[in-house]
Amino acid sequence: MKSVKSAVLFLSAVSVSFAVNASAGTDHSKFIKGPFKEGPEVTKTCLECHEKQATDFMKTSHWTWKGPTKGFVRGYEKSKVEYGKTNMFNGFCVNVEGGPNQLNRGHCAECHPGYFWKDDKFDFTDKTKVDCLICHAQKGDYAREDHEISDFTDLDAAAKSVALPTIKNCGSCHFAGGGDDGVKHGSLDRAMNTADKSLDVHMASTEKGGLGFTCQACHITKEHKISGASTQLATYEGRVNCEDCHKPKELHKKSPNGLIIDAHLNTVACQTCHIPAFGKGKPTLLSWDYSVVGKHLKLPPSEGKSAIDDGRGSYVWAKNVLPAYRWYDGTVNRYMKGDKVKNLSKTVVMESPFGSVKQKEAKIYPFKVYFGNQPVDTEFLYLLTFNNFKGLWEHKDWNRALADGPKGSGLPYSGKHKFIKTVSYIVQTHEVAPKKDALTCGDCHLGGKRMDWKALGYKGDPMHMGGGRFKKGTIAKTVKSEDLNFTQENWVEKQSANKKPTSGKVSGH
C-alpha cells in the first residue's frame, strides 16, 4: 500500500486539479447572499461565475444518463446509439421509461443531479436545472425528497457551504442505487460515510486507520467527466485501475510470498485477493422477486431488513458475501431493450463479464451475483417494461402496470406474460480489505474451496497441474464467463458451505 504521505500528496494533486476545474475549493460564503426559496435560484447564482462548469457538466453521462458504448458492450462496438440508465434494462426497478410520459422517471430521477426531471418533458438545455448542491453542499442538511428540496434543508446554509465533493455527496445517490442501501452495488452503502479500515482501507478516515480518500481520488474528474466503468451500464468517461496508483511488483517485494504473488498478476485481478468479501458494512440485495406482488405473503426479515413489500415483491439480503469469480477482459455481454429471449425456461443473463481462460487480456475478478424475477412477453419474447412508480407499487395490478408500460417505453405488450428469472454479475471494486485480510494461498489452493477451477476452464487446481493457464496441460477447455452462470439455489448454498453469514432460505421462491 502507499504510505499515508504519498496518499496525501496524491490527494492534494487531485484537489488542486478539481479546484481549478470547478472552483469549489474556495470559501463561497462571502459571495453567496440569498435568501433562496428553491434550488434553481441557487444555480442562477452559481452560473454568474461558473457557466462553463455547468456547460461542461451538461455534456457528461451524469447529466444525460447515456453515452457512446466505446466498445464496452459486446455487439455494440459500432453502434451510433447512446446507451445508459435512460434506456437500458436491469433486474432492479427494471427500466425508467415505463408509464404515461415515462412516469417511472419520477422515481429514478430523484437521484438525477438536476431539478424536476419527473417525466419525458425535462429540458436538458436549461442550465438553471443543474443541481450544484447535490454534489457540493456540505452544510444545511441538503437533501431532496420527491424532486423537491427537503423541508429539513437550510437552503441558504447549503448554498454558502459549497466545497469539493465528499464521500457523503457521491453516496447520497450511489449508496442507495435501486432505492435503498446496498441494493445494487454490493460494496457501496452508507456505512462508507463512517468506514473504518476493516471496511475499506481507502475510504476510511485517517483517524480510523485508513487513507481518507474521497471518491474523486480514484475517480479522477476532468471538466466534470468522472472516470469509472460499471458493468451495470454501457458507457464510461474514463477507466479506473488499481495500477493507476499502485505498482504491484514493488508492493509485493515486502511480502515473504512476493514472487509467488507476482506470478499471479497476469491472471488474477488485484480485487480478487484484496476484496475477500463484500456487503461487510450493511446487507446487500441478492434477489428481488416481482412475481409475488399483491400475494400478501408474510416472510421473516432477511438480515434484519424487510423480506417482503406487497407492492414490490420479495427480497433476499445477505452480509459478508463471498464473491463469484469470473474471467473479465473489461468488456461485457448485456441484455438490451427489445432483445429476444431465446428460451423461456432458462435464466436470462442481464449482464455478464466477457473473457475466458485462454484470453490473455482476461483476468479473474470478483462479482456479486444478483437474481431478479421479472415479466417477459411470451408472444414477443422480450423482457417487459412496466409502470412501477405511481403504478404497480401502489395499485399492485400487473395487467394494468404492463398495459401502461409501453405508453412511455414504446415497447409493445402482447397481453401475455410470465415471470422469468434474470441474473446479473456486478464487478466488485470497493470494500478493499487491509492487507492482513487479503486472500492467502490456502484460500484458493491446497484444498481451498473459493475457486471452482474446473468451471474456470482448468483440469484441476493449477498448483497441482504444473503451473498456470499458459503452461501446457493445465487447460481442460475454453470456458467463457458468460457460460458460467449460477442458479439461485447453488449460489445461496455456496455461501452456506463457506460458513459465511447469509440470508438463509430464499424468500418467496
C-alpha angles and dihedrals in degrees: 000000000000118000116255088246091057091046091053091050090049093050091047090056091049091047093051091049093047093046091053091051098042105018085222095133093075125094101252098182092096092052100046118072113168148142095198127191099187141012100258089059088060091047091053088057091049090051091060087077105011108048091127091054090053090048090050092047093052089061093058130095089240086068102033097035089218142065145156115307093228090206091302096122116057112240093021098075093118098034116132091195116099117229135195144115090318095067109014134097130235138168095251117062084349105214137001096214101071126113135035108325087358091295091177088077087070087075104032096043092059082092095045109114091237136078126260104356094158102143143350094302098077114134107228091185096061107101092194088067091066110109103218093171098062089068102028112031113106101175140031094064089267112200140142127227120189089345093303126104109267116256087235093061121106095208095190092052091046093052093049093048100060114143141139111321117266131204088266092057094052092039093055085082108015098049091056099041107152092028105292145042113299097357098129115013107043095210101047124077140122092283084081089071089070100021122161125207094269090060098045127348093203101045099038113102120255088246088061094047098266134112096256095231122174117215093259091058086081101016093064113207128212122175086346092302105132117208121229137102120221119197086220094068138045105231139053139180100216136341127257118210132175088232090064086082107009131066101202098198091055092047093049093053088085092054118092086224095045097126092049091049091049090055087064098052096094092052109028124058118227090244092060094067099029099048101052092163139006135203087056097141103040132357117279126214116253099171141020117186114194094178093082096057110136095009093113095228122178112215130172117249116277111225088340093305128106113278096194139043112179092216099040108033136242131319139206116204128186141181132210091019121189110230126239113237123227139164110258130181096180096270129094143210108230138188107232131195111286097012111149120249104225099196122026091197095060133074114264114231108224095183134353136167120258119229145091142212091260096049109099094204093055125091134183110264134179118251140186111230111215127184128205131183110205141153124283125187106243093202103040091033100221135111112269133235113222134184106255107157110074084354130063094006089061108029096031092211112137096191091054094043092050093046090052094046098079091052087079105019099043088220105131122232116215093204092250124096146151133187120261131187118246130191133203129193109209117190115233119223105150135067090059107188128225111271091252088064096048117118118276131207093270094057091070105013136037091049097320112150100207095098124054095210098183092050088053090054103264126126087231140312101345089216087069095038099067100269145321133326094287093059118094115256099023099093119080099181143334106274119186119210092233088062094054100083126157125218113230091246098055091044091060090043090054090056091051094046091057090051095238121143109265138166091262120211115031106254119227097011 
